Amino acid sequence: MELGGVASVWVLSATALVFVMQVGFCFLEVGFVRAKNSVNVAIKNVMDFCVAGFLFWVFGYGIMFGESFAGLIGTSGFMPDQGGSDDLLFVLFQLMFCGTATTIVSGAVAERMGYSSYVAVSALLSGLVYPVFGHWAWGGMAGDGPTGWLARLGFIDFAGSTVVHSVGGWMSLAAILVIGPRRGRFGPRSGAMTGHNLSMAAGGTLLLWLGWIGFNGGSALGDLEIVPAVILHTMIAACAGGLAGHFLSLALHRRARVEHLLNGVLGGLVAITACCHVVNGQSAVLVGAVGGGLALLGEKLLLRLGIDDAVGAVPVHLFAGIWGTLAVALLGDPQHWGTGHDLSDQLAVQALGVAACGVYAFGVGILALALADRLYPLRISEAQEETGLNVAEHEAHSPMLDLIREMERQRMEGRFDRPVPVEPESDVEPIATAYNRVIDRVGETMRRQDRLLQELSSAKLEAEASNQAKSRFLASMSHELRTPLNAVIGFSQLIAEKAYGPVSDQYAEYARDINESGHHLLTLVNDVLDYSRIEAGKAALNEQRVDLGRVVPLVQRMMQATADAAGVGLACDMPRPLPLLLADERAIRQILINLASNAIKFTRSGGSVTLSAAVEPDRRILLSVVDTGIGMDPAAVPRALEPFSQLHGDLSRSHAGAGLGLSLVKALAQLHGATLVIRTAPEQGTAVHIRFPAERTLMPPP
């Protein structure tokens, strides 16, 4: 190949610029992955160029540009080191292209493919897949005329939208399908895995952009006249791709995401690579804008399909590469094709090249990687993935990674009992120092809370023990008192009825007073016994179907004599029909008796007390006892509900009891899951409402 002095200098300069793209890929991919995998990605970028460069020199160049066998594969030119300077410069330039194609895969499979596995993938791509398809499309570029079968058909790919980028994209797709997504990327607890340093990724994009000047401009080789137009079209296509990614991101996410802008620029660059020498400026803008849009929309498609591409390599290099290759025919000037085809024929050839690349690169990739994965898993273990490849594969520690790992350990274990390590004079020293101050404060607060909880626990145990002792005492005393009380009640009744012989009327009155006091005291003892059982948790409900239409009138009849003696009207308000209530009938009677007794006790002569039951719209049954009595201060209601509490008013002094009536009502209601509401005011009467849960209402069938 004869380039000439100026052209040789330009191609040599372009070769250096293409090598700069390796730095750009490294920065871009390192910035796009999580910190715990950054060193691994960087090392893979270095290693894949070592593998690609070596294998391409040993036999890749010969396969790609050697003497053709049936337009399928080159058979000469292996390990080139002879010939003119221009020939060796061409070898060097093409070696850079092979490295570019190979390094595309590293970003796609980042964070879950093992280092040795990736080396094998790099060897497969650079040693077999890339040079073979390169021969099909570019065979003969070294100066012998078109020799590859696609090249002879008129396939055009100026700088490698398909030959370089789509080949790398197809291999990336095959690899990520075989190894699967990163842990936590998809599923019910999935989340976005944002890169740890998008500023570095932006720098990497700019370096790639710079390198593309050599990538596309250097592909002109000796035709220096087209270089300015090629570079101009490359620049404006990249700008259009970045703008498309930016505004499409705004439209879809209502914010401009950094990765969409960066991948939009790269999508525009990849797309223009095939056609930058045959389009005008307006067409270059359209090519770049569509390429940038495809980079973002392609990412959305992969996510919808559950395919995890860590850096967006497949949308950028494959989707945009396919579009750029087809754009040669769709938007290129036929006068610049040099193939003699019309638009439809050229489009057919371009589509054939795209399809051939897909079938070969993806087919070989998926079959080879699937077979290799069965023999030796390409993916790292879950433990290694959780730890991160920096440490798991390279023992690459850093102060920042150590700090992050220790902070993550504390978060996962929920333990903040020790400070994180502080590396003196490091970038993370201020962060670790500030974090340790927070840890000290958290530890102090937690220790104070532990002491408080221990004190509360001790107090609670003492209170529970005291309550249990009180309940046992009350239960024991109640049992001890009931037997003599029953005897007193029985004997006083007999004396009052003069069963043992005649007694004076005065003694008979005394006996009746004793009998009445005994009944009153027995009621108090029974209340104490019931309350102690509830407090001790020994009370059990004897649940049955309770007909309130029978129970409420029964309580009215039982309390009628008491009401008449007090000069208080006692009424019963019962709708018909009323659903059955799933409850303990004895407890329901006790509730109504206690409430009615209290209401009568604190209602002056001439007042009224009403017992009622109703079903509410939400199916809850409501029991109510409403009186026109003296009422009380609403602020005193909580105290009235406490056991053994008495609110002494004018009437309460003459009806003093143990103060368990309302407490027992509250306890029995709570056993049924019911709510208790008391509405009262001084001299305005009292209304007590008990609402039972809807599930206790047994509605009749419709």
Phi, psi and omega per residue, in radians:
M1 nan 2.280 3.136
E2 -1.906 2.058 -3.124
L3 -1.824 -0.634 -3.055
G4 1.668 2.834 -3.019
G5 -1.053 -0.958 -3.102
V6 -1.145 -0.754 -3.136
A7 -1.094 -0.673 3.130
S8 -1.113 -0.744 3.113
V9 -1.089 -0.715 -3.141
W10 -1.130 -0.818 -3.121
V11 -1.120 -0.649 3.092
L12 -1.115 -0.726 3.086
S13 -1.123 -0.726 3.122
A14 -1.104 -0.631 3.098
T15 -1.049 -0.736 3.108
A16 -1.127 -0.688 3.127
L17 -1.134 -0.691 3.112
V18 -1.126 -0.648 3.080
F19 -1.111 -0.597 3.080
V20 -1.028 -0.479 3.100
M21 -1.052 -0.526 3.071
Q22 -1.078 -0.698 3.080
V23 -1.141 -0.724 3.117
G24 -1.080 -0.800 3.092
F25 -1.041 -0.725 -3.128
C26 -1.069 -0.880 -3.128
F27 -1.112 -0.744 -3.117
L28 -1.062 -0.858 -3.068
E29 -1.250 -0.666 3.087
V30 -1.087 -0.712 3.124
G31 -1.208 -0.510 -3.086
F32 -1.437 -0.268 -3.114
V33 -1.771 2.980 3.112
R34 -1.303 2.686 -3.004
A35 -0.987 -0.602 -3.049
K36 -1.223 -0.152 3.125
N37 -2.075 0.104 -3.003
S38 -1.143 -0.770 -3.128
V39 -1.128 -0.713 3.130
N40 -1.047 -0.773 3.134
V41 -1.130 -0.724 3.138
A42 -1.098 -0.772 -3.133
I43 -1.134 -0.657 3.101
K44 -1.097 -0.658 3.111
N45 -1.127 -0.619 3.086
V46 -1.258 -0.794 -3.072
M47 -1.170 -0.689 -3.084
D48 -1.154 -0.529 3.075
F49 -1.242 -0.625 3.065
C50 -1.061 -0.827 -3.133
V51 -1.123 -0.862 -3.084
A52 -1.096 -0.810 -3.120
G53 -1.085 -0.739 -3.111
F54 -1.176 -0.870 -3.094
L55 -1.167 -0.620 3.128
F56 -1.141 -0.657 3.103
W57 -1.224 -0.713 -3.085
V58 -1.135 -0.930 -3.103
F59 -2.498 -0.235 -3.098
G60 -1.121 -0.734 3.134
Y61 -1.106 -0.725 3.134
G62 -1.103 -0.744 3.111
I63 -1.090 -0.637 -3.025
M64 -1.457 -0.708 -3.011
F65 -2.154 0.091 3.123
G66 -1.320 3.139 3.128
E67 -1.012 2.250 -2.938
S68 -1.397 2.452 2.964
F69 -1.861 1.820 3.100
A70 1.004 0.453 3.129
G71 1.259 0.218 -3.051
L72 -1.871 -0.617 -3.029
I73 -2.767 2.510 3.086
G74 -1.419 2.618 -3.041
T75 -2.208 0.190 -3.122
S76 -2.568 3.077 3.087
G77 1.411 0.441 -3.133
F78 -1.353 2.552 -3.116
M79 0.813 1.004 -3.057
P80 -1.190 2.271 2.997
D81 -2.614 0.175 3.122
Q82 -2.045 2.849 3.107
G83 1.930 -3.089 -3.127
G84 -1.274 2.911 -3.130
S85 -1.081 -0.633 3.140
D86 -1.162 -0.642 3.104
D87 -1.104 -0.783 3.138
L88 -1.204 -0.564 3.075
L89 -1.132 -0.658 3.089
F90 -1.135 -0.698 3.078
V91 -1.043 -0.815 -3.119
L92 -1.087 -0.754 3.140
F93 -1.085 -0.769 -3.125
Q94 -1.243 -0.502 3.062
L95 -1.061 -0.685 3.104
M96 -1.101 -0.661 3.125
F97 -1.130 -0.699 3.114
C98 -1.093 -0.730 3.091
G99 -1.080 -0.661 3.120
T100 -1.124 -0.809 3.138
A101 -1.056 -0.686 -3.068
T102 -1.227 -0.694 -3.021
T103 -1.292 -0.217 3.098
I104 -1.025 -0.649 -3.038
V105 -1.167 -0.565 -3.021
S106 -1.049 -0.644 3.132
G107 -1.228 -0.691 -3.094
A108 -1.121 -0.713 -3.042
V109 -1.658 0.172 -3.043
A110 -1.014 2.589 2.979
E111 1.406 -0.020 3.078
R112 -2.578 -0.105 3.059
M113 -1.687 2.353 -3.126
G114 -1.153 2.711 -3.090
Y115 -1.077 -0.864 -3.129
S116 -1.139 -0.625 3.087
S117 -1.104 -0.709 -3.137
Y118 -1.166 -0.630 3.084
V119 -1.042 -0.715 3.122
A120 -1.140 -0.716 3.103
V121 -1.105 -0.721 3.117
S122 -1.067 -0.715 3.130
A123 -1.141 -0.723 3.122
L124 -1.086 -0.783 -3.083
L125 -1.214 -0.865 -3.041
S126 -1.348 -0.504 -3.078
G127 -1.577 -0.413 -3.041
L128 -2.250 -1.015 -2.988
V129 -1.159 -0.923 -3.071
Y130 -1.121 -0.883 -3.082
P131 -1.160 -0.573 3.138
V132 -1.168 -0.893 3.114
F133 -1.159 -0.593 3.076
G134 -1.032 -0.639 3.092
H135 -1.143 -0.713 3.132
W136 -1.031 -0.738 -3.021
A137 -1.633 -0.588 -3.026
W138 -2.083 0.038 -3.139
G139 -0.957 2.223 -3.107
G140 1.822 -0.115 3.137
M141 -1.085 -0.423 -3.098
A142 -1.209 -0.133 3.049
G143 2.313 -0.054 -3.082
D144 -1.673 0.088 -3.064
G145 1.456 2.938 -3.078
P146 -1.043 2.195 3.105
T147 -2.112 -0.510 3.096
G148 -1.215 2.614 -3.032
W149 -1.121 -0.640 3.074
L150 -1.211 -0.700 3.122
A151 -1.070 -0.686 3.139
R152 -1.182 -0.487 3.096
L153 -1.335 -0.221 3.134
G154 1.773 0.335 3.121
F155 -1.177 2.321 -3.089
I156 -2.041 2.169 3.012
D157 -2.596 1.563 -2.914
F158 -0.939 -0.973 -3.077
A159 -2.174 0.103 2.949
G160 1.986 0.563 3.027
S161 -0.961 -0.669 3.098
T162 -1.719 -0.862 -3.039
V163 -1.032 -0.738 -3.114
V164 -1.674 -1.030 -2.935
H165 -1.348 -0.781 3.129
S166 -1.181 -0.633 3.073
V167 -1.045 -0.822 3.072
G168 -1.104 -0.643 3.128
G169 -1.182 -0.742 3.119
W170 -1.127 -0.719 3.121
M171 -1.164 -0.641 3.085
S172 -1.079 -0.777 3.140
L173 -1.079 -0.775 3.117
A174 -1.058 -0.730 -3.087
A175 -1.164 -0.779 -3.081
I176 -1.286 -0.414 3.034
L177 -1.245 -0.629 -3.128
V178 -1.276 -0.779 -3.043
I179 -1.518 -0.330 3.087
G180 1.448 3.059 -3.088
P181 -1.350 2.867 3.047
R182 -1.153 2.620 3.105
R183 -1.074 2.259 3.120
G184 1.519 -0.002 -3.109
R185 -1.319 -0.653 3.132
F186 -2.230 2.849 3.134
G187 1.989 -3.127 -3.053
P188 -1.089 -0.496 -3.130
R189 -1.918 0.480 -3.077
S190 -1.300 2.843 3.093
G191 -2.855 2.817 3.115
A192 -1.139 2.471 3.116
M193 -1.906 1.530 -3.023
T194 -1.324 2.492 3.088
G195 -1.097 2.631 -3.021
H196 -1.467 -0.262 -3.081
N197 -2.610 1.419 -3.122
L198 -1.235 -0.365 3.053
S199 -1.140 -0.731 3.079
M200 -1.129 -0.680 3.114
A201 -1.086 -0.680 3.095
A202 -1.115 -0.727 3.068
G203 -1.080 -0.695 3.094
G204 -1.100 -0.667 3.105
T205 -1.097 -0.737 3.129
L206 -1.141 -0.655 3.082
L207 -1.151 -0.697 3.065
L208 -1.084 -0.735 3.119
W209 -1.036 -0.780 3.077
L210 -1.069 -0.800 -3.123
G211 -1.102 -0.499 -3.121
W212 -1.158 -0.378 3.048
I213 -1.041 -0.765 3.077
G214 -1.313 -0.595 -3.102
F215 -1.073 -0.906 -3.141
N216 -1.475 -0.797 -3.113
G217 -1.121 -0.668 3.136
G218 -1.211 -0.408 -3.132
S219 -1.214 -0.198 3.037
A220 -1.225 -0.335 3.140
L221 0.955 -2.005 -3.066
G222 -1.492 -0.143 -3.112
D223 -1.508 1.318 -3.022
L224 -1.217 -0.320 -3.094
E225 -1.144 -0.510 -3.095
I226 -1.585 -0.122 -3.050
V227 -1.021 -0.837 -3.136
P228 -1.012 -0.754 3.141
A229 -1.150 -0.712 3.130
V230 -1.054 -0.803 -3.118
I231 -1.202 -0.695 3.101
L232 -1.056 -0.832 3.129
H233 -1.082 -0.634 3.106
T234 -1.104 -0.775 -3.097
M235 -1.138 -0.845 -3.058
I236 -1.254 -0.523 3.064
A237 -1.157 -0.690 3.102
A238 -1.130 -0.738 3.106
C239 -1.073 -0.782 3.138
A240 -1.117 -0.678 3.100
G241 -1.110 -0.734 3.110
G242 -1.113 -0.750 3.118
L243 -1.125 -0.697 3.116
A244 -1.103 -0.775 3.102
G245 -1.093 -0.697 -3.135
H246 -1.109 -0.930 -3.053
F247 -1.287 -0.539 3.056
L248 -1.190 -0.641 3.064
S249 -1.106 -0.729 3.077
L250 -1.052 -0.740 -3.099
A251 -1.174 -0.645 -3.065
L252 -1.532 -0.551 -3.014
H253 -2.106 -0.043 -3.111
R254 1.073 0.305 3.021
R255 -2.755 2.660 -3.127
A256 -1.526 1.877 3.132
R257 -1.469 2.403 -3.020
V258 -1.032 -0.808 -3.066
E259 -1.107 -0.499 3.126
H260 -1.271 -0.664 3.055
L261 -1.116 -0.820 -3.095
L262 -1.130 -0.817 3.130
N263 -1.219 -0.451 3.037
G264 -1.119 -0.758 3.073
V265 -1.035 -0.830 -3.115
L266 -1.152 -0.660 3.087
G267 -1.076 -0.706 3.083
G268 -1.115 -0.693 3.120
L269 -1.144 -0.788 3.137
V270 -1.081 -0.765 -3.075
A271 -1.124 -0.709 -3.076
I272 -1.320 -0.238 -3.033
T273 -1.071 -0.626 -3.105
A274 -1.362 -0.485 -2.920
C275 -2.175 0.183 -3.022
C276 -1.106 -0.330 -3.101
H277 -1.657 -0.124 -3.070
V278 -2.110 0.020 -3.135
V279 -1.937 2.824 3.005
N280 -1.654 -3.096 -3.061
G281 -1.091 -0.760 -3.129
Q282 -1.104 -0.736 3.124
S283 -1.169 -0.619 3.107
A284 -1.079 -0.687 3.092
V285 -1.079 -0.780 -3.140
L286 -1.128 -0.753 3.118
V287 -1.035 -0.808 -3.118
G288 -1.165 -0.721 -3.125
A289 -1.116 -0.764 3.116
V290 -1.138 -0.716 3.106
G291 -1.063 -0.737 3.098
G292 -1.139 -0.689 3.094
G293 -1.149 -0.684 3.125
L294 -1.122 -0.562 3.125
A295 -1.071 -0.706 -3.138
L296 -1.359 -0.831 -3.116
L297 -1.145 -0.605 3.078
G298 -1.114 -0.657 3.072
E299 -1.080 -0.747 3.106
K300 -1.072 -0.704 3.137
L301 -1.105 -0.790 3.138
L302 -1.088 -0.709 3.119
L303 -1.111 -0.697 3.123
R304 -1.112 -0.582 -3.139
L305 -1.496 -0.038 3.139
G306 1.312 0.504 3.135
I307 -1.827 2.201 -3.018
D308 -1.803 1.881 3.060
D309 -1.926 1.930 -2.955
A310 -1.068 -0.594 -3.060
V311 -2.105 0.013 -3.099
G312 1.433 0.493 -3.088
A313 -1.154 -0.703 -3.101
V314 -1.155 -0.870 3.097
P315 -1.048 -0.718 -3.082
V316 -1.223 -0.909 -2.965
H317 -1.570 -0.569 -3.131
L318 -1.545 -0.984 -3.064
F319 -1.136 -0.844 3.121
A320 -1.173 -0.581 3.110
G321 -1.131 -0.719 3.096
I322 -1.092 -0.788 -3.137
W323 -1.071 -0.790 -3.129
G324 -1.093 -0.630 3.126
T325 -1.176 -0.727 3.103
L326 -1.235 -0.519 -3.124
A327 -1.150 -0.339 3.052
V328 -0.946 -0.799 -3.137
A329 -1.460 -0.634 -3.038
L330 -1.292 -0.620 -3.036
L331 -2.157 -0.139 -3.098
G332 -1.368 2.798 3.106
D333 -1.500 2.068 -3.107
P334 -1.001 -0.457 3.141
Q335 -1.155 -0.409 -3.137
H336 -1.637 -0.105 -3.110
W337 -1.201 -0.811 -3.108
G338 1.262 0.395 -3.116
T339 -1.922 -0.275 -3.084
G340 1.389 0.070 3.138
H341 -1.500 2.681 2.919
D342 -1.529 -3.135 -3.024
L343 -1.027 -0.811 -3.069
S344 -1.139 -0.718 3.136
D345 -1.168 -0.734 -3.139
Q346 -1.133 -0.695 3.102
L347 -1.089 -0.671 3.126
A348 -1.123 -0.716 3.127
V349 -1.151 -0.750 3.132
Q350 -1.085 -0.742 3.125
A351 -1.136 -0.643 3.104
L352 -1.111 -0.697 3.108
G353 -1.129 -0.716 3.094
V354 -1.073 -0.806 -3.122
A355 -1.137 -0.737 3.140
A356 -1.082 -0.709 3.108
C357 -1.089 -0.779 -3.131
G358 -1.098 -0.817 -3.109
V359 -1.103 -0.772 -3.075
Y360 -1.328 -0.972 -3.042
A361 -1.152 -0.800 -3.135
F362 -1.261 -0.705 -3.116
G363 -1.083 -0.884 3.117
V364 -1.102 -0.713 -3.112
G365 -1.099 -0.860 -3.059
I366 -1.193 -0.665 -3.133
L367 -1.219 -0.806 -3.103
A368 -1.156 -0.745 -3.102
L369 -1.258 -0.656 3.100
A370 -1.109 -0.714 3.110
L371 -1.161 -0.773 3.134
A372 -1.096 -0.645 -3.118
D373 -1.166 -0.535 3.103
R374 -1.270 -0.585 -3.133
L375 -1.422 -0.691 -3.111
Y376 -2.602 1.952 -3.037
P377 -0.950 2.257 3.127
L378 -1.352 -0.410 -3.050
R379 -1.632 2.569 3.095
I380 -1.297 2.950 3.125
S381 -1.310 2.870 3.109
E382 -1.074 -0.686 -3.138
A383 -1.113 -0.738 3.114
Q384 -1.146 -0.699 3.133
E385 -1.131 -0.678 3.113
E386 -1.166 -0.725 3.132
T387 -1.206 -0.647 -3.045
G388 1.838 2.499 -3.043
L389 -1.284 -0.371 3.104
N390 -0.985 -0.841 -3.113
V391 -1.489 -0.764 -3.029
A392 -1.087 -0.610 -3.062
E393 -1.955 -0.355 -3.040
H394 -2.219 -0.068 -3.054
E395 0.891 0.653 -3.082
A396 -1.607 1.628 3.117
H397 -1.572 2.699 3.027
S398 -2.626 2.679 3.129
P399 -0.961 -0.718 -3.126
M400 -1.154 -0.796 -3.135
L401 -1.137 -0.707 3.112
D402 -1.089 -0.713 3.119
L403 -1.116 -0.817 -3.138
I404 -1.080 -0.743 -3.122
R405 -1.113 -0.717 3.138
E406 -1.184 -0.715 3.100
M407 -1.124 -0.674 3.113
E408 -1.172 -0.673 3.094
R409 -1.054 -0.789 3.131
Q410 -1.087 -0.684 3.141
R411 -1.147 -0.767 -3.091
M412 -1.183 -0.723 -3.105
E413 -1.461 -0.266 -3.103
G414 1.181 0.422 -3.122
R415 -2.035 2.261 3.141
F416 -2.229 0.895 -3.006
D417 -1.758 0.037 3.108
R418 -2.595 2.597 -3.120
P419 -1.289 2.766 3.067
V420 -1.424 2.696 -3.129
P421 -1.179 2.507 3.126
V422 -2.012 2.067 3.110
E423 -1.558 1.924 -3.090
P424 -1.034 2.470 3.071
E425 1.120 0.299 3.112
S426 -1.727 2.968 -3.137
D427 -1.165 -0.461 -3.054
V428 -1.639 0.005 -3.113
E429 -0.998 -0.818 3.127
P430 -1.085 -0.645 -3.138
I431 -1.164 -0.843 -3.111
A432 -1.107 -0.696 3.136
T433 -1.116 -0.791 3.128
A434 -1.130 -0.688 3.138
Y435 -1.131 -0.690 3.130
N436 -1.138 -0.579 3.062
R437 -1.121 -0.674 3.073
V438 -1.132 -0.736 3.130
I439 -1.054 -0.743 3.123
D440 -1.058 -0.747 -3.130
R441 -1.171 -0.732 3.110
V442 -1.093 -0.768 3.132
G443 -1.071 -0.732 3.112
E444 -1.090 -0.761 3.122
T445 -1.118 -0.727 -3.137
M446 -1.142 -0.696 3.114
R447 -1.139 -0.673 3.101
R448 -1.133 -0.712 3.115
Q449 -1.141 -0.682 3.115
D450 -1.069 -0.754 3.118
R451 -1.098 -0.734 3.140
L452 -1.126 -0.723 3.128
L453 -1.129 -0.677 3.104
Q454 -1.115 -0.723 3.107
E455 -1.127 -0.752 3.129
L456 -1.133 -0.704 3.132
S457 -1.106 -0.741 3.125
S458 -1.108 -0.761 3.120
A459 -1.113 -0.664 3.141
K460 -1.145 -0.741 3.124
L461 -1.094 -0.722 3.115
E462 -1.117 -0.714 3.140
A463 -1.139 -0.720 3.138
E464 -1.134 -0.732 3.118
A465 -1.100 -0.707 3.120
S466 -1.109 -0.755 3.138
N467 -1.120 -0.722 3.138
Q468 -1.131 -0.714 3.117
A469 -1.120 -0.705 3.124
K470 -1.122 -0.748 -3.127
S471 -1.127 -0.725 3.123
R472 -1.122 -0.703 3.131
F473 -1.097 -0.794 -3.124
L474 -1.123 -0.732 3.139
A475 -1.113 -0.747 -3.136
S476 -1.114 -0.808 -3.124
M477 -1.131 -0.664 3.138
S478 -1.088 -0.779 3.111
H479 -1.088 -0.717 -3.112
E480 -1.156 -0.558 -3.081
L481 -1.458 -0.463 -3.016
R482 -1.131 -0.708 -3.096
T483 -1.105 -0.917 3.115
P484 -1.141 -0.567 3.122
L485 -1.129 -0.740 3.106
N486 -1.084 -0.644 3.101
A487 -1.149 -0.774 3.122
V488 -1.058 -0.762 -3.130
I489 -1.098 -0.762 -3.103
G490 -1.161 -0.825 -3.111
F491 -1.164 -0.686 3.139
S492 -1.140 -0.578 3.097
Q493 -1.152 -0.758 -3.138
L494 -1.137 -0.704 3.133
I495 -1.127 -0.751 -3.128
A496 -1.102 -0.573 3.140
E497 -1.526 0.065 3.082
K498 1.040 0.655 -3.130
A499 -1.240 -0.428 -3.140
Y500 -1.665 0.143 -3.137
G501 2.183 2.982 -3.077
P502 -1.188 2.405 2.997
V503 -2.290 2.811 -3.122
S504 -1.192 2.775 3.131
D505 -1.070 -0.570 3.141
Q506 -1.143 -0.752 3.117
Y507 -1.191 -0.632 3.085
A508 -1.085 -0.680 3.103
E509 -1.149 -0.705 3.081
Y510 -1.052 -0.744 3.140
A511 -1.087 -0.704 3.114
R512 -1.150 -0.648 3.082
D513 -1.103 -0.724 3.104
I514 -1.083 -0.755 -3.128
N515 -1.079 -0.788 -3.132
E516 -1.135 -0.740 3.112
S517 -1.137 -0.642 3.101
G518 -1.108 -0.761 3.085
H519 -1.054 -0.746 -3.136
H520 -1.112 -0.753 3.137
L521 -1.173 -0.638 3.103
L522 -1.130 -0.660 3.078
T523 -1.074 -0.751 3.119
L524 -1.120 -0.716 3.130
V525 -1.102 -0.748 3.109
N526 -1.089 -0.708 3.096
D527 -1.071 -0.771 3.129
V528 -1.072 -0.743 -3.133
L529 -1.123 -0.791 3.124
D530 -1.079 -0.772 -3.097
Y531 -1.162 -0.676 3.139
S532 -1.142 -0.632 3.097
R533 -1.135 -0.734 3.134
I534 -1.136 -0.788 -3.129
E535 -1.079 -0.630 -3.130
A536 -1.415 -0.048 -3.137
G537 1.282 0.375 -3.111
K538 -1.776 -0.035 -3.133
A539 -1.395 2.337 3.118
A540 -2.207 2.433 -3.131
L541 -1.450 2.345 3.000
N542 -1.661 1.404 -2.991
E543 -1.251 2.411 3.118
Q544 -2.745 3.034 3.114
R545 -1.418 1.945 -3.071
V546 -1.767 2.186 3.086
D547 -1.600 1.752 -3.114
L548 -1.167 -0.416 3.080
G549 -1.130 -0.305 3.075
R550 -1.780 -0.704 -3.030
V551 -1.215 -0.789 -3.074
V552 -1.103 -0.823 3.072
P553 -1.094 -0.566 3.115
L554 -1.101 -0.772 3.105
V555 -1.106 -0.649 3.104
Q556 -1.047 -0.772 -3.132
R557 -1.155 -0.664 -3.139
M558 -1.131 -0.626 -3.065
M559 -1.658 -0.003 -3.031
Q560 -1.110 -0.725 -3.114
A561 -1.099 -0.720 3.113
T562 -1.089 -0.743 3.136
A563 -1.138 -0.745 -3.136
D564 -1.089 -0.710 -3.128
A565 -1.113 -0.543 -3.129
A566 -1.553 -0.045 -3.113
G567 1.234 0.486 -3.112
V568 -1.924 2.332 3.091
G569 -1.338 2.306 -3.123
L570 -2.083 2.050 -3.085
A571 -2.111 2.831 3.136
C572 -2.280 2.141 -3.115
D573 -1.985 1.784 -3.048
M574 -2.201 2.067 3.064
P575 -1.336 2.814 3.084
R576 -2.243 2.431 -0.204
P577 -1.424 2.855 3.123
L578 -2.154 2.344 3.139
P579 -1.111 2.810 3.039
L580 -1.341 2.676 3.141
L581 -2.027 2.226 3.086
L582 -1.411 1.816 -3.025
A583 -2.833 3.081 3.050
D584 -1.562 1.959 -3.030
E585 -1.098 -0.666 3.140
R586 -1.094 -0.711 3.135
A587 -1.157 -0.673 3.127
I588 -1.114 -0.748 3.100
R589 -1.086 -0.731 -3.133
Q590 -1.079 -0.733 3.118
I591 -1.035 -0.858 -3.089
L592 -1.172 -0.678 -3.137
I593 -1.132 -0.804 -3.135
N594 -1.088 -0.756 -3.122
L595 -1.191 -0.731 3.131
A596 -1.147 -0.707 3.129
S597 -1.077 -0.781 3.101
N598 -1.090 -0.767 -3.096
A599 -1.099 -0.754 3.124
I600 -1.151 -0.718 -3.084
K601 -1.037 -0.679 -3.034
F602 -1.843 0.398 3.062
T603 -2.015 2.244 -3.119
R604 -1.227 2.768 3.106
S605 -0.974 2.334 -3.099
G606 1.722 -0.229 3.109
G607 -1.423 -3.003 -3.078
S608 -2.482 2.694 3.056
V609 -2.317 2.350 -3.119
T610 -2.186 2.226 3.023
L611 -1.746 2.375 -3.126
S612 -2.618 2.789 3.048
A613 -2.514 2.472 -3.123
A614 -2.690 2.795 3.056
V615 -1.868 2.267 -3.087
E616 -1.558 2.897 -3.098
P617 -0.998 -0.508 3.136
D618 -1.539 0.257 3.051
R619 1.358 0.090 3.053
R620 -1.393 2.457 3.089
I621 -1.620 2.344 -3.086
L622 -1.975 2.123 2.992
L623 -1.795 2.321 -3.101
S624 -2.356 2.482 2.979
V625 -2.251 2.005 -3.045
V626 -2.111 2.300 3.120
D627 -2.257 2.941 3.093
T628 -1.913 0.544 -3.019
G629 -1.368 -2.776 -3.000
I630 -1.330 -0.282 3.132
G631 1.102 -2.940 3.107
M632 -2.814 2.983 3.108
D633 -1.203 2.209 -3.140
P634 -0.939 -0.537 -3.140
A635 -1.171 -0.313 -3.119
A636 -1.567 -0.075 -3.078
V637 -1.067 -0.812 3.129
P638 -0.997 -0.663 3.126
R639 -1.200 -0.604 3.133
A640 -1.142 -0.460 -3.125
L641 -1.463 -0.164 3.114
E642 -1.339 2.522 -3.139
P643 -1.147 2.561 3.083
F644 1.041 0.535 3.120
S645 -1.922 2.366 3.135
Q646 -2.229 2.301 3.059
L647 -1.797 1.853 -2.979
H648 -1.481 1.968 2.996
G649 -2.048 -2.965 -3.121
D650 -1.050 -0.707 -3.095
L651 -1.505 -0.518 -3.060
S652 -1.175 -0.449 -3.133
R653 -1.135 -0.583 -3.116
S654 -1.531 -0.093 3.140
H655 -2.278 0.683 -3.076
A656 -1.102 2.405 3.097
G657 -2.326 -2.785 -3.126
A658 -1.461 -0.159 -3.122
G659 1.326 0.512 -3.119
L660 -1.900 -0.093 -3.028
G661 -1.013 -1.011 -3.124
L662 -1.221 -0.612 3.111
S663 -1.065 -0.731 3.129
L664 -1.184 -0.684 3.091
V665 -1.049 -0.813 -3.137
K666 -1.066 -0.776 -3.118
A667 -1.130 -0.755 3.134
L668 -1.156 -0.639 3.103
A669 -1.138 -0.747 -3.140
Q670 -1.135 -0.590 3.062
L671 -1.025 -0.534 3.130
H672 -1.582 0.011 -3.085
G673 1.302 0.336 -3.090
A674 -1.579 2.815 3.085
T675 -1.851 2.565 -3.115
L676 -2.084 2.180 3.121
V677 -2.227 2.271 3.122
I678 -2.083 2.152 3.080
R679 -1.994 2.141 -3.051
T680 -2.712 2.846 3.053
A681 -2.812 2.610 3.138
P682 -0.958 2.248 3.122
E683 1.084 0.262 3.130
Q684 -2.026 0.117 3.129
G685 1.435 3.125 -3.101
T686 -2.398 2.434 3.054
A687 -2.195 2.129 3.114
V688 -1.916 2.166 -3.108
H689 -2.096 2.239 3.088
I690 -2.099 2.115 -3.121
R691 -1.961 2.146 3.135
F692 -1.591 2.539 -3.114
P693 -1.020 2.643 -3.065
A694 -1.064 -0.544 -3.113
E695 -1.186 -0.228 3.085
R696 -1.555 -0.107 -3.140
T697 -1.552 2.090 -3.123
L698 -1.711 1.577 -3.082
M699 -1.241 2.452 3.079
P700 -1.193 2.637 3.126
P701 -1.117 2.578 -3.122
P702 -1.146 nan nan
